[in-house]
Structures are given as structure tokens and as C-alpha cells.
Amino acid sequence: MDTAFTFSLLPEGIGQLVFDLKDAKVNVLSGPVLKELEQLLDQLATHKDVKALVFSSGKEHQFIAGADLREFENAFKHPELADDALDLGHRVFRKLAALPFPTIAAIDGTCLGGGLELALACSNRIAADHPKTSIGLPETQLGIMPGWGGTQRLPRLIGLAAGLEMILSGKTVNAVKAYKMKLVDAVFAWEFFPEKTLEFAKSLLDGDTAKKILKKRKQNPLRAFLLEKNPLGREAIYYQSKKQVLEKTKGFYPAPLIALETIRKTYTLPLKEGLEMEKQIFIENTQKGFTNAENLIKVFFQNEALKKDAGQAEKTTPLPVRSIGILGAGTMGGGLIFLCSYHDIPVRFKDINWEAVAKGYAHVHQLYNKMIELRKLSKDQAILKFQSTSGTIDYTGFQQSDLVIEAATENLQLKHTLLKELEKVVKPDAVIASNTSSLSIAEMSSVLNHPERFVGMHFFNPPNRMPLVEVVRGPKTSPQAIATAVETCRRLGRTPLVVGDCPGFLVNRIFVVGANEMLRFLEEGVPLPQLEKTFLDFGMPMAPCRLSDEVGNDVACKVSHIFEKAYGPRMKPPRLLEMMDQQALYGKKVGKGFYLYNGHKEAPNPQVQKLIEGLRNSSKQPPSSDEMLERAFYLMINEAARCLEEKIVAAPAYVDMALILGVGFPPFRGGLLRYADAIGIPAIIKRLKELEQKEGERFTPCALLAEMAQTNRGFYS
């Protein structure tokens, strides 16, 4: 292995240790890296010329991304590896903390997990005020807990309540927030960070600065002092923290609770004892407690891979996008206008009349007000970004757009009209995109003279919050149009996935077949509360009926009919959904759907219950919760296999990430197809055949799934 660290001795006895993993984009702490660091620390401990040590990174705006997760992934299969890794990390950080001179972690950029635990072992921390500076312990989001001293050193440094909040949520903080929390001792402008770092290190040599810093760290608000310095106050904090964790995770993620219990047991112990107990608790839980960590770590790696490779068959240089046009300023269009302007891309948008344009402005204004409320933008910043948007009722200004996204109603004739108009006014090399969620890109592009520059860009609603964008390649879409769409998605902070052209593309096609089945259970006598609870208990973020109300039952019905026309009876919407559409029970947007929405208490709609009673087949036994899960998810697994069969996407990992990011399939289950592998394909085929006999041909296994069962292989094996 190439040397990861470079030591140099600067004037006045300031030692500088630079961490820079060769041929790697980020610094991670692996076993070999820690062993190299340990040797250096042993040498530095007796180095008579070193008066202070600065620990910095050789990578721009990237300090340390954390531990090498590949090693921890192996540790779940071989617990002795976890023991070795934890021993090594604790030993190295103990030696770092014991050095006989000030040690300064100079944090510029990402400082996560093991990177922060290393920084916490230093006597001092400083940070660069740069947008990429992000400090935190996100381990609980990966199904584990901090294991190299994070549960011990962080609460002791910033206080019990603040430490618990950071560790249990896994959230990161920027440089300014870290300073306010006393997590770092100083913040400097990133442009002058190297010079300021050396000045700070020199200031520690006389001892006065160090004393002032320690005095400041000990200053706590009276309320925090009263709570944290007595047993009853601490128990109140633990109780409230546990309550918040359970409200957020519904009990599906044990890691935050294990971390909480670890801190509760160790907070008042001497640091040495606390560190040893943290290590033992971590090792015990690699075998029994961190039940979903393997899946969450796999999802993490798949997500990182998707960020680098969106599934483009042919890589090429994207066109520069300096300005974006949006057709339609409704809910989706307004969200897109906000998203583009927020990411500093000027937007020109069009709607049918000035009233619609005004509503678009109002929607964008509302979203910016929310950012101000959340303190993510100042009022001046929000005004500046808002001013980069401009609305019109004709096509003036669209001649300057490098990319235009159509976001009109899902109506093929309307979209044909708009696309023909648009092609006449945009410049010859502009990329034209559609935000359609269900219509074929091939059919839409049939009216264009240059279909090669037409691409699908399916943002999920609301686009400012949902991370996934399906970039849809039509039969004539050029690689450059795809590359431009992919790069634009990344500029907008979204995760693009290139998919083939078919009605519904990937996510909606797979999800609708399962969602329709979920609603069908109501017709079979399953009470609405039981239906909702079954899928919430599985880990879905929203219950089926509530989700349908959010989407719009009219939209769900319309999309299902489009899919039925394309794919046949397996996509036929439930009769209940059709009747709700006919009776204008559209959902939340009209105040009534499966639930009644009166602005206060939401309650099941008795009108829907009457419809269900009229459809109920009393001779049929209502399905159990287990059968409901099987029927809905096995249909989705079958449809996902068809998508792979048809090469809509190239690999199972794309399917899993699309459903996690697009509809919130529970990450702790690893994704739909990893969930299928855990059950076993032969068992799924057997059950599908039973359901085919009982429920009909929508359960007929596809050819790929049948072949996988015969050869006893899974999606990932």
C-alpha cells in the first residue's frame, strides 16, 4: 500500500500530518491506514522537536469520510474481524489523545463517522467555513453505532442532549453550527484556512489560548446544566430521546436505541471504562443487535454507485445548461421552477394564462418562505434566487433556454400540441424533456422533427424533496441528450437513473401493480385500519389509502387504465378506485377520498365504506396480513423481473435503489429484489403459482423468475 500519511515539521515546532489516500477520491480509515497511523503516533510521542501537531487532509474540501465500510460489512459474517477493527481503532485514538502536546484536527470538508471520532481524540478541532464542510456521526443511519469512541467523547464534549441528538439522528452540522455547539474551537474562512490553521496551532503553544478554550467549553446554559448534572434530569433526556427515536423509526432501526442505551450506561463513568464498554456493546451487537446493518450498508454502497453511474449505455459530453425553461406552473411545474432557481439556474416558465402564472409564482414563493423558516436561506438569499425566475403566457424567452422541461397534464394530445409549438421556438441544439410519469416517450416524440433531442425526465412529487429522477431514453434519443439530462439532475441535487421507454417506466410500473392489489384487499373485506397498519408495520413510509389520497385517486385510476391498455389485465385498477374516481373522491386535494380532510382531524370516509360494502364478496375470506404482504410484494417482484427481462434497466441494484428513492421501499430490507432473495425465488414462484390458481392470471410468474427458480439463483447471486 502507498503511504497514506506525510509528516513535516514546520517552523516553531508545528508538526503537520497530512492524510491523503492515493488513487482514492475520499480518505477512509481502513485497517492498514490505522496501522500506519499508529506507527507514526508512536514515533511522534517521543519526538522532542514537535510542540503541536496539525492533522489535515491532502484532498480538497474532504477531511475523512469515515471508516472503511467494506471491512465492517465483512465483520457481520466474521465477528472476530469486528473485534480486531474496534481494538485497533480504540488503541490508535487512545495514543492520539495521549500525545504530550496539543493536537489539532483541521477540518475542511467532509468529516464523518470514524473521521469525527479521530477529530474528537485530538485536543482541539477547527473547521473551514465552506459549504462542503459537514461534520457528524451518521453510523446509526447505516444500522450500526459509533464504535471508536464517538458515543463517549462527543456527549462529554458538547453535552448529553446535543450529543444524543447528533448520534441518534445521524445528522450532520456545518462549521458554524459546530462552533456554536462547541464541537469545534474556531471557524475560519476556507480561502485562508491553511494560514489560519498554523496561526491557531502557534497560539496554543503559550497555554493561555488552550485555557480559554477549555473555560469556554465548560460554559453551559443553566437549563442544560441542571438537566445533565443530576440523575433525574439525565433520565428525562434519555426518555425524551427514546420517544423521539421510536416516533421516527417505528422500531425498525435498532441501532439508535443501542447507541442510546450505551450512552445511558456510560455517560457518568470514567472515559476509559466508557470506551471499553462501548467496544464490548458494539461487538455483541454485530452478532445479534444490528439486525439490518448489512442491508443498510449494501444500500449505501448501491446509492454511492448510482451517484457515479446512472446507467448510461454510452457516455458522452453533456451540453452546457445555462438556462432552463418549464412548460406548466402547476404543482409539479412550480416545484421544478423552485428547484432550478434554488440551484442557481435561471428559469423561464410558461402557463396558459396570467392567473396560472401567478399561482406558479405563489407556489415558488411559498417554498422559499419555507427555506427561510428552516434557516436554510436568509431572506436576501431567497429573494436573489427567486428573482432568477420569470413567467410568461407565450414562448418569449424560451429561445435562450438550453433545456426545456414540459410539465403539463398527463394527456398525450395536449403534450403533442405543446411539443410541436416548442420545437418551433427553441434553439436547434436545445434539449427538450418531458416530466411525464406514464406516457411513452416514443409516442410523445412522434410529432417532433428531431426526436433525437427529446428525453424523459420523470421527477417524483414533490420534486424539491424526492431525490430520484428517471431519465428515459426513447428509441431515438441521442446519448448527448441523455448525458445533458443526467448532468442537469446532478446539478439540481437529484439522483438520476437512466431507464428504458415503456408506459410507467420503472418505478410506477412496478409500484402500481402492488398498490392496486393493496386497495383490492378492501373489496375482500379487510378493514381499512388493518390494511394501513399491515403495510406501515412492514416499513412502508405511508399507508396505501393515505398514499392514494395524496397522489389523487383520479390520477391513480387514470394511470392504471393507461397501464392496463399497455400491459393487459394484470394492471387493471380495482373497481373501488374506479368508483371513487366517478364520484369525485379524488383525495386530499378535494378534501375527501379514503379519508375526510377538514383541516383538523382526519377520519375514514363513510362514503367509501358504503362503496366497499357494495363491492364486498361475503363468500370470500378476507386475507391475513401475511397474505396481503405476499400478494402485493410478490406481484411487484414479478413485475420487476419483467423489467429486467425487457432491459428497462440493466441490473437489480438499479431496481432496488429506484424503489427506495422513488416510493420509499424500506431501506432496512435492502430493496425489493434483495428482499426477494432473502425469501428465496423458488418459494416466491411456488406461492405465485398458488395465487394464480386462486386469484387469476395477474399472478402468473414471468419467464425470468421461473428460470431463476429452476436454476436456484437469486437476483444478486
N, C-alpha and C positions, 0 to 999 in steps of 0.2 A: 504493500500500500504506500502511495506517496505520502509525504509528511503533511499532516493537516494543520500543524501549528508552526508559526515562525516567531521566535523571540528576538527582541532587540533591546539594547539598553540605551536610553536617551539621556540627554544632559540632566543633571541634578538627581540622578538615581531613579528616574522613572522607567520602569520596565514596561515593555509593550508586548503582549501576547496576541498575535493575530490568528484567528481561526478561519481557514479558507480551504474547504474540501475541493480538491482538484477534480475537474470534469463533472462537477455537480452544480445545479442551479441554486441549491439551498444547502446550508450547513445542518447536518443532523448528528446526533450523538450516538454512535454505534459502539459496540464493544471495543474494536480496535482503536477508535478515536479516543475513548475514555482511557485506555491503557497508555496511549501515547501522552495524553494529558497528565496522567498520574506520574509518569517518569519525569516530565518537566516540572511538576509541582514538587517532587522530591528534591530535584536539583535547586529549585528556587528557594526552598525552605532554608537552605544553608548558604545562599548567595549573599555575600556581605555587602555588595555594592547596590543592591536593589532596595530602594526606600519606599516605593509604592509600585503597584502593578495594575496596568490598564488591560482589561480583557476586551478585545474588539473583534469585529468581523472584517474579512477581506472582500466581502460581497456587498454590492451597493444596496442599501436600504433592506438588508436581510441579515439579522443577527444570528439567531439559531431557531430553526423551525421545530425543534423538539428532539425526542428520542427517535431512533430508527425503528419505525413501527413493524418492519418486516421481522425484526428479532422478537418483538413482543407477540407477533402473530404465531411464530413458532413455539413460543413459550406456553401457549394454551394446549399444545399437543405434548409438550415435554416440560412439565413443571420445574424440573431441575434447572432448565435454562433461565426461567424467571428468577430463581434463587440466585444464580450466578450474576445475572444482569443487575439485580437490585443490590446485591453485595458490592459489586464493582462501582455502581453509581454512588451509593452511600459513602463508600470508602474514599472515592475521589473528591466528592464535595466536602467531606469532613476535612480532608487535607487542605482543600482550598480555603475553608473557613478558618483553619488553624495557622495560616501563614502569618509570620510575625511583622507584617506591615500592612498598610491599607490596600485593599483590592477594590478596583472599580470596574463594574460591568458597564461598558459604553454601548448603550442600546440604540441602534439606528435601524429601524425596520422591524421585521417580524421577530418576536421573542416569545415563544410558546412552549408550553409543557416543560420538558427537560431543560430547554433554554432558559426559561424563567427560574427553574429550580437551581440551575448553575448561578444565575444572577443573584438569587436570594442567598446563596452561600458566600457571596462576596460581601465585604463590609459596607460597600456603597454601590449605588446604582444611579446612573444619569441617562437621560433619553434625548434623542433628537426630535424636535417638533416637525415631523414630516408626516404626510397623510398615510404613508405605509408603515409607520410605527404602530405596532399592535402587540399588546402585552397581555398574557393570560395563561390560564391552565385549562385547556379545553378537553382534558382527558375524559371527563365524565360523558362528553358527547360521543366518545368512542367506546363507551361501555366499560372503562376502567377508571382508576382514580390516580392522582399524582402519587408516584412511588419513590421519588428521590428527594423527599423532604418537603414537598410542597404543602402537604396538609399540616406540617409543623411550623415551618418558617414563615409562611405567608400570614396566617392568623396572628402570630406573635408580632409581626411587623406592622400590619395595618389595622389590627383589631379583629375581634372574633366575628362580629356581624358582617363587616366588609369582606373578610377572608372567606367566610362561608358563602356569601353571595357570589364571589368570583369562582370559587371551586365548584359549587353545586350547579351553577348555571353554565359554566364553561365559557362565559362571555369574556371578550377581550376589552381592554381600555386603551385609549390613545395616550400620548405622552403627557398632555396637560392634565387629564383625569388621573393618571398615575401619580403625578406630582401632588395633586390635591389630596389623594388618598395616602400620601407618604410612602408610596411604593417605590418611587424614585426620589432622590435628594435634590435634583436640579434638572431643568429642561433648557436646552439651548437650540437656537436656530440651526437647522440642519446644514445650511450653507457654511457655517463656521464651526461645525461640530468637532472636527479633529483638533483645531486650535483650542477651543473651549474645554475639551476633554483634558488636554495637557495642563491647562491653567487650573482646572479643578483638582487634578491629581497633585499638582505642586502645592495647592492651598491646604491639602491635608497633612503636609509634612510638619507644620508647626504645632499641630494638635488642637489649636483653638477652633478651627473650622469643624473638625470632627466632633468636638464637644458641643458646638452649636447645633449640629445636625442631630446628634443624639438627644439633646434637650428638646428640639422641635418634634422629634418622633414621639416623645413621651407626652406631648401636649394632646389631650383628648377632650372632645366635647363632654360636658358634665353628664349628659344622658348616657352616652356610651360608657363612660367611666362607671357610673352607678350600676348599669346593667351587667357589664363584663367583669367587674371586680367582686361580685358576690354570687354564690351558688344559685339562688333563686332567679337572679337576672339572667344568668347563663342558660338556665333551663328554659326560661321564656324565649330566649333567642333560638335554642335548639328546637323547641316546639313549633315556633313560627316558621323556621326554615324547613322543617319536615313537612309541615302543612303545605307550604308553597311548592315544594318538590312534588308531592303527590298530586296536587292540583294540576301541575304542568305535565307530569309524566304518566299519570294514571296508574302508576305502579309498574309500568312496562320496563323501566330502566332502573335496575338495582344499584348501579354504580354511585349515583349521587347519595343514596341512602347509606351505602357502605362508607363513603367518604365522610358523611355527616357523623356517623357513629364512631369512626376513627378519631375525628377531631374532638367529639364529646368525651371520649375515653382518655385523651392525651393532652388536652389543652393546658391543664394545670400541672402536668408532670414536668420534670426537668427535660430539657431538649434532647439529651442523649437517650433517655428512656422513651420519649415520644417517637424519635426516629426509628428506634428498634421495633417498637410496636407497629408503626406504620408499615415497615418492611414485612413483618410477620403477617399482618392482616392482608396485605397485597398478595403474598404467596399463597395463603389459604384460599383466597378468592379466585385465583387463576384456575383452581380445580372445581369450585362449586358456586361462587358468588357472581362472578362476572359472566352471567349466562349468555348474554347476547353480544359480548365484545368481539368475538370472531366475525360475526356478521357485520357489525358496525365498522370494524376495521377494513373488511373487504369492500364495503360500500364506500368508505373513504378513499381507498385506492382507485376504485372504479370511477368515482367522481373526479379525482385528480386526473385520471387518464382521459376522461371525457373533455375536460377543460383543454387538454393538449391536442386531442384528436377527436374532432366532431363527426368522424365517419365519412369524410370526403373521399371519394374514389380517386379523384385526381386533384392534386394540389397545384394551385396557380396563384399568381399575384392578384389580390383584390383591387378593385378600383377605389381611389380615394373618395370618401364621402364627407363633403364639407357642409352639405345642407340636405335636409330630409323633407319630403312632402308627405302629408297624411290626407287621405280622402275619407271623410267621415269624422265627426267630432262627438260621437255618442260615448257610451261608457268605455268601450274598448279604444276608440279613437282618442278620447280625452286622456286616457291612461298612457297611450303611446306618445301623445304630444308632451305630456309631463316628463315621461321617461327620457325622451330625446333632449329636451331643453335642460333637464337636470344634469345630464351628462355633457352639457355644453355643445350640443349640435343644434344650430338654428333650425326652426321648424316653420314651414308654411302649411296651413291646413285649410281645407275646403269643406263646406256643407251646403245643403240645398237652399237655405235662407239665413237671414241675419239672426233670427231667433235661435236657430240651431247653432250658429257660430257663437252666439252669446252664451249658450248653455255649455258649449265646449270650453270657452274661457273660464266660466264659473267653476267647472269641474277641475280644471288645471289649477285655478286659484285656490280652491279648497284643498287640493293635495299639497300645495306649497305651504298653506297655513298649517297643515298637519306637521310638516317638516320643521316649521318654526316652533310649534308647540313641543315637539320632541327634542328640540335644541340640536337638530342635525344641520340646520342652516340658521344664519342670522337673518333678520328682516331684510337688510341690504342685499345679502347674497341671494335671497329668494326673489327679490324684485329684479335684480340683474338677470337672473336666469329666466324669469317669467317674460321679461322684455325681449327675449330671443324668439318668442312665438308670435305669429301673425296669422289672422284668419281672413278668409275671403269667401265669396259665393260663386266665383268663377275661377279660371285657371291662371290668372295673373300671378306671376312669381314662381310658378312651377317650372318655368324654363331654366331656373337656376338649380333645381334640385338634382342631386346625384343619385338619389334613391327615393322612390315614391312607394308608400305602403297604402294599399287600398284596405279600408276597414269599414266597409258598408255592410248592410244586412245580408244574411245568407240567402241570396236569391240570384240564380245563375243569369237570368235575363238582365237584371239590374247591373250585375258585375260586368257582363258583356258590354253594355252601353258605356259604363264608366271607363272600362279599359280601352275601348275604341277611341273615346274622347281624349283620354290621357295620352295615348300613343302619338296623337297628332301634335301635342304641345310640348312634351318633354324633349330634352336634347337627345341626339342619336345614341349616345353611349350610356344614358341613364338606365339604371336597373329598375324594373317595375316588379313590385311584390304584392301578394295578396295575403291578408291575415285570415283567410277562410279556415274554418275548423272542420268542414265536412265535404266541400265540393272538390271535384277533380281538377288538378292543375292543368291536365291535358285538355279537358273540356273548356276551361276558362281561357286558355291561351289560343284556342282555335280561331278566335276573331282577330288575333294580332298578326301584323306583318312580320314582326321579329320576335317569335316566341322564345328564341334563344336567350333573351334578356329578361324573361319572366320567371319568377321563382316564388314558391310559397314561403311565407314567414308566419307560422302559426304561434302567436303569443297566447299564453293562457291567462285567464281573467282572475284578478286584476293584473295587468302586465307590469305594473310598478312593484308588485310583490312576488309574483310567481317567477321562479328562476329559469324555467325551461322554455326554449323556442324550438319548434320543429321547423327546420329548413327543408322545404320539399322540392326535390328535383323532378321537374316534368320531363317528358320524353325528349324534349328539345332544349332544355335548359343548359346553358353553357357552364363549364367549370368556373369561369370568371364570375358569372352571376352568383353562383353558389358561394364562391370564396368571398365575394363582397357582402353577401347576406350574413355569412358566418362571422366575418370580422366586425361587422356592424353590431351584431348581437353581443359580441365580447366587449365592444366599446360601451354598450348600454348596460354592462354588468350582468348580462344574462348568460345562460349556458346553452349554446346551440347544439342541435343533433340533426344531422342530415338523414332524411328518410325518403323512401320511395313514394311515388304518387299512387294513391288509392283513396277511395272515399273514407274519410276519418283518419287517414294517415296511420300513425302507430298508436298513440295513447288513447284517443277517443274510440278508435275501432276496438281495441281490447277492452277498455273500461265499460263501454256502453253495453256490451253483451252481458257483463256481470251486473251492471246497475239495473238493467231491465229485469234480470232474474230476481234481484233483491226486492223490487217492487211487486213482482208476481207473487211473492210469499204472502202479501196482504190479501190477495184474492183467494189464497188457500187457507185462510183462517188464522194466520199469525197476527197477534195483536201488534199494533204499531209500536208501542213502547218496547216490546220484546225484540222486534226486528231491529230497532235502532240500537238497543243495548248489545245485541249479538255482534254487530259489526264494530261498535265502539270498543267492546271487550276484546276484539281481535287486534285492535290497534289502529283502525282507520281514524283519520283526524276528524271526520264529520260523518254523522249517521246518514243512511241512504235517503230518507224522506226529507230531511233538512237540507241535504245537498241538492236534491232535485228542486226544492223550493228556491234555493239560492241561484241555481243555474237558470231556472224558469221552466216550468213543466211544459209550456208550449214549445220552448226551444228543444227540450229533451225529446218530446214527441216528434217534432219535425225532423230532427237529426236521425232518430230511429227509423223513420219512414224512408229517408234518403239511403240509410244503410240497408234497410230491407230490400229496397229496389236493387241495390248493388250486390248484396250477398245472399239474399234469399230469406226464408222463414226464420232462420236462427237469430236474425236481428229484429224480428217483429216486436213492436212495443207492446207492453201489457195493455189489456183492454182498459184497465183502470186509468192509465196515463192518457189514453185517447179520450176517455170520458171527461177527465179533468180539463183537458185542452178544449173540448167542446163547450164546457160550462165555465170557461174563463177562470179556472182556478190555477192561475199561472204561477203562484208562489209569492215570494216576499215582495216583489216589485208592485203587486196589486193589493197586498195586504192579506191575501188568503190563498192557501194551497193545501198541502197536508196539514199545515198549522195556520192558525189565525194570528195575524200580526197587527196589534192595535197600538204599538208604540210603547207598551208597558209589558204586560205578561203575555207570553206566547203560549198558546194551548192548541191541542189537536182539534182539527176542524170537524165538527159533527156532520157537515155536508159530505165530506169524504167518507166518513164512517158509513153513511147511508148508501153511498155508491158501492162500497166494499161488500156490504150485506146483500145487495142485489146481485153481486157477481159471485158470491160465496158458493162453492160446491160442497154441500154439507156431507156428502158421501166420502169425501177425501180427508184423510187425517192430516192436520197441519204438520209441516216438517219441524223437526227438532232444530236447536241451534247448530249442532254439528252438521246436520244435513244442509242447512242453509249455507253454511260456510263452504261445504264441499261443492254444492251446486253452483254457487256464484263464482268461486275462485277456480274451480276446475274448468268451467266454461272460459274464463279468462286465460288460463294456461293453454287450453286448446287453441284459442284464437291467436295467442302469442306465438305458438308453434307454427300456425299458418303464416304469420307474418315473416317468420324466419324462412319458412319454406319458399315464400314468394320473394325473398330477398328485399323486403321493405327496409330492414336493417340487417347488418352483416353478422352480428354476434349477440348472444344472450345478455351480455353486460349492458348493451345499449337499451334493451327492453327493460331491464331492471331499473336502470337509472332514470329512464323516461317516466316510468310509473311512480317512482319515488318522488321525483321532482315535479311531475305533472299533476298527479292526483293524490299524492301523499300516502302511497302504499307504505306500511310501517317499515322504516329502515332497519329496525332491530331484527326483522325477519329475513334480511339480506336481499330483498327483492322478490318479485313474483316467481321467477324461474329458479332462484336458489331455494325458495320455499318449496317449489315442486320437487327439486332434487332431494330435499330433506324428507319429504313424504315417500318418494320413490315413484318413478314413472310407471313401472308395472302395476303398482297399487292404484294409481290415478286412472290408467287405462281400464283396469278391472271395474272400477267404480263408474267410469263414464259409460261403459257398456251396459251396466245395470240400470243406470239412469236413462240411457237411450231406450231400453225396453219399457221403462216405467213412464217416462216423461216425453219422449219423442226424439226426432232426428237432430234437434239442436245439440244434443249431447254426443253425436257420432264423432269418434276420435278422428283427427286428421291423420294423413299418411305419415308425416314425420314423427308424430307422437307414437303411433303404432310401431313404426320401425325402431324407434328408440327403446321401446319396451321389449321388443323381440331380441335386440342386441344387448339389453340390460345396461344401457348407458344413460347418463343424465345430460342436462344442458351444459354443465360445467365439467363433466368427466368424460 
